[in-house]
Amino acid sequence: MSVTSATGFEAAGVHAGIRKERKDLALIRSVAPGTGAAMWTQNRVLAAPVVVSQQHLALAEPQAVAINSGVANAATGEQGEADARATAVTAAGLLGLQPEQVIVLSTGVIGAPLPLGLVQSGLEVAAKELSTDGGDDAAEAILTTDTHAKTAVVHGNGFCVGGMAKGSGMIHPNLATMLAVVTTDYPLSPGEAIDFLRPAVEPTFNAITVDGDCSTNDAVVLLASGAAPVERTPASDQAFAAALLDVCRDLSSQIVTDGEGATLVAEINVTGAISATEAKAIAQRIATSPLVKTALFGHDANWGRVLMAAGSAPFNGGYAHVEPARISLSYNGTAVLVGGVPQHTEPSVDGAVCTIDLDLGLGAGAASYLTSDLSYDYVRINASYRS
């Protein structure tokens, strides 16, 4: 049931008519007053719902999330923001909330106007269909080029964390083109949610890529109903943080696995960097290299491309530190380079998963990234996205 697995939440997913024949509008709400937080795309071209929702979060604790698919409501000017606000007003009126207590999210084609009338009529239907069994319908309603719904649930000692996400293309921090809503019944005080959400997002949703393109609409929202009868302690907080991380890791991994046209998932592990930030810069550069990704599609290690990418990772106005004579590299546990010396081995990259381990031999910095291969189907899907 994903977002309705935690106590105190209802959801619905309906067909509002934005898309031809599939569910395209989701509504999630906390039944009792709760708290929450969100993290947003860092793209400078912010979609209208992101702008409006950021303003709402500055004014109130979020109690509901309304999401439409099919139209991103991005690059739509003042009218787009007016439409996003009107969406929140409609949802709030139906749920007995204030507009600023509603987060609005959109995903789909950039530059197209939001069909506000369809969204509003869809919200009326969704509000009537809200139930504790509506999580799966909501997860289906937010999809675009995804091939299936993405949900995750972790049960802790007396509490639960559940979530849903969408994302398949335009995936790259910060955040990746994806929307995610995570719910929990763990008791959090107002203002606390972001302190748990940020550490869970950084190594998960902010460490994945499919095509290196950062979206205008990305968001990860956390809602906490506080309905679980849990006595908070440092140990319970730690358990909740671990559960939240597991849900975010599960959902972000599902996004990469379902990457547009993807046939293979690659885990890039960089160790031995001068710092963790340099390690992440190098891991990201490898994970986004079209040459590395196309070689993976061909199930060809062609490991020189990894070295090329590592040596050209942008960092602080230049490139991250790399010394060729110190580098060791392996594919799926088979060393191809040790201390800068080729091992004259040909590793197998025939499976659906490939692990690339790069040790720079310079320090203690480490980082990991998930990526997918770049296939013919990726081009086909995106060449005909609007049609």
N, C-alpha and C positions, 0 to 999 in steps of 0.2 A: 504493500500500500504506500510505500515511500513517504511522502510528506504528511500522510495522515497516520503513520505508524505511532508517532508520539501522541500521548494523551493531550487533548485540548485543541485539536485541529480538525477542520473540515475543508474539503476541496471539491472542485467540480471541473470538468472539461467538456466543452460543448462546441458544436458547429455553428458559428455566427455568420457564415457566408463570406468571410474574407477570402478563404481558399475554396476551391471548387467542391471537393467531396470529402473533406476530412476535418476533424476537430481542429479548431484554430483559436480558441479562447479558454484560458484557465483562470480560476479564481481560488485563492487559498486564504483562509482566515484563522486567526486564533480566537477560539470561542470565548475565553475569558481574557481580560486585559493582560497583555504580556509585554515583552521588551524585544529589542532586536538591533540589528546593525547590517551594514552592507559594504561591499567593496566594489569599485567601479573600474571600467576601462580607463586607461591613461591616454587614449587617443584624444588629440586636440579637437577633432571634429566630433563633439558629443551629440548624441541623439537627444531629441526633445524629452523622451521619458527619463533619461538619465539626469538631465538638468533639473527637471521638475522633481524627481524623486530625491535628489540630493538636497534640494530646498526643503522637502517634506521632512527628511530625517533630521535636519537642523532644528526643526520645530516640535517634533513629537516622536514618540516611540511607535514603530510600525506595528500594525495589527492585521494587515491584509496585504496581499499582493495580487494585482490583476495583470495578466500577461496575454498579449495577442501575438500570433505568428502570421507570416505572410507579408507583412508590411513593417519595416523597421522604424518608421516615423523619424528618420534621420535626414539631415540636410533639407528640412521642410520649413525652416524659418519660424517666424512668430506664430503662424497658424499651427505649426506642429506643436509648439509649446502649449498653445491654447487648447488643442485637441487632447494633449496629455493631461492637462489640468481638468478638462471636462470629463475625461475617463475616470479620474480619481474622484471627482464630485459625484458622478453617477454611482460608482461602486460604494462610496461612503454612504450615500443616501439609502442604498439598498441594504447595507449592513448595520446601519445605526452608528456610524463612525463619523469623525471629522475628516475632511479631504486630506489633511496633512498626515493622517494615520495610514494612508494607503500608498503603497509603492506601486508604480506602474512601469511595466517592462514591455518592450516590443522587439520583435526579430523578424527579419525578412529582407525585402528589397529596399535598398537605400534610395532616397529621392522621391519615393511615391507618397502621396498624401494618405494619411490615416483615414479609412472609411469610418468616421466617428459614429454615424448612425448604426452601422452594423455592430460596432463594438458595444455601443450602449444597449442595443436590444439583446445582444449576446450576453451581456452582464446580467440583464434581468432574468434570462433563462438560467444562467449559471447560479445566481443567488438562490433560486428556488431549488436547485439540484444539489446544493452543498450537503455533503455527508461525510462521515468518517470512512466511507468506502470509496471516496472519489479521487483518491490519490493517483491511481493508474490512469484514469481518464484525463486528469490534469497533466500528467507526464506526457501523454500522447498529444495533447493539444498544443504543446509548445514546440513541436518538432518542425524542422524545415527540410534540409537534405539528409537528415538522420535516417538511418535504415531501421531503427527501432528505438523504443523508449529507454531511458537511462534512469535507473533508480537504485538506491542503496539504503540499507538499514543496519544499525548496530544497536544492540540492547546492552545497556550497562547494568550495574547493580541498583535497580530501582528506578532507572530512567531509560530513555530511548532517544536516539538521534536518527532521523530519516531525511532523505533528500531526493530531489529529482534534478535532472540537468538536460540541456540540449546543446548540441555542438557537433559539427562534422567538418566544416570548412571555415576559412578565415580564422584559424586558430593560432594565436600567438599572444604572449603576454604583452602589455598588461591590460586585460586579463586573458585574451583569447576570445574568439567570438563564440561566446557561450552564455547561456543564462543558467543559473542554478539557484534553487530555493532549498534551504536546509531548515528543518524544524526540530525542536527538542522540547521536552517537558521538564528538563533540568531547570531548577530555579536560579535565575540570574537577576541581578538588580539593574535598574535603569543605568545605561552608560557602560555596563560591563561587557556586553556581547562582543564589541569590536576587539577587546583584548584577547578573546578566545578565537575569534574568526580570523584575524590577520595571521597568527602563527600557523593556522591550518591551511590557509589559502596560498601562502608564499611557496611552500615546497610541493604544492599539488597543482592547482589551477594556474599558478604563475610559473610553472616549470614544465609546460607542455607546449608542443607546436605541431601543426599539421602542414601549414604552408607559409608561415612567417608573416602573416598579415593580421594586424591588430584591429579589432572591430570597433565600431562607433557605439555599440549598444551593450557591451559586456557588463554583467553584474553577478555577484554572488550575495544572496540575501540570507541572513540567519534570523529566524523567529523563535522566541522562547516563550512558551505558555506558562511555565512555572508550575505545572499541574502535578509533577511527580512528588510524592511524599518523601523527599530526600533531605536529610540533615546535612548541610554543607560543611565539609571539612577540607583541609588542604589535599587530603588523599582523594576525596570525591571530585574535587575540582580537576585534579590530575587525570582521573579516570574519564571525566567528561571531555577534557581536552584531547585525550587519546582517541576517544570514540568519534569526536568531531573530525579529527585528522583522518581517521580511517574512512569515514564517509566521503570526505573530500577527495581522498586518494582514490577510492573506488570509482567515484563519478568521473574524475579527471582522466583516469585510465580508460574508462569506457569511451570517453570522447575521442581519445587518440586511436583506440582500436577501431572505432567507427568513422575514422577520418575519411573524407571524400575520396573514393577510389582506392583506399588503403588495402594492401594485401599482407602487410608486415608491420609489426611494431618494434621499434628499436629503443633500447634503454642506453643512454649515453652517460657513463660514469667517469668523471674527471677527478683525479686525486693528484696530490703532490704539487698543487699550485701555490703561489706565494700567498694568496688569500682566498677566502671563500667567494668573494665577489669576482675575483679574476677567474676562479674555477667555473662559476656560473656563466660568465661571459664566454668562455671557451666552449662549455657544453652547449650553450645556446647557439653559438656560431656553427658548430658541427651539426646540431639538430636541424638547423634551418638551411643548410647548404643544399641547393638543388642537385649538385653533383654527387654528394653523399647519398641523398635520398633516391636518386634515379639508379645509382649502383645497387642500393638495397632492393629496389624493385626488380632488378635483374639478377638478384641473389648472387651478386659478385662483390666480394669484399673490397677490391680495388682500394686498399687502405691508404694509399698515398693521398687520396682525397680528404681523409680525416686529418692528416698532417697539414695539408694545405689550409683547411678550415681553421685548425687550431692556431696556426701561425698568423692568421689574419683576423683574429677576434678583436673587434673594437673595444677599447677600454680607456677611459679617462683622456679622450682626445688622441689616443694613439692605438697601440695594440697591446694585448696582454703579454706578460713575460713568458717566453718559451725558449729553451735551449735544446736544440736538436740532439745533442750528444747525451742528454739525460732522459730522453723520452722512451717509454715502453708502452706498447700497444698490443691489445689482444681482442680477438673476436670470439665470442662464445667460449672463452677459456683457452683458446689457442693463441699463443704468443706469435705475433708477426714481426715485432720489433722489440728488442731488449737493449736498453742503454744506447739507443741510437743505431744499433746493429740489426740489419734484417736477418730474420731467422729462416728464410727460404721455405716457408710453410704456406699452405693454402687452406685457410679455415673454411668450414662449411657454414653457409648462410642460407640453407635450404628451408628452414622452418618458418613458422609464423611469427617467431620472436627472435630478435638478435640483440645480444648484449655486447656493447663496445666499451672496453675499459682502457682509459688513457691515463697513464701515470707520468706526470711532468718531472718528477724528481727534484722539485725546487722548494717545497715547503709542506705545510699541513692543510692547505686549502682544498676543499672538496665540494662537489656539487653534482647533481644528477638531473637529467632531462629525459622526457619521453617524447618520441617523435614517430612519425609513420613514413612509409616510403612514398614516392611520388610516381603515380602511374598514369597510363593513358586515360583511364577513366576520370582522373581528377580534371584533366583538361576538358574532357567531354562534358562533365557535369557543370563546370563553370562557364564553358563557352555557351551553354544554353540555359543558364540559370533563370533568366527572366521569361523564357518561353516554355 
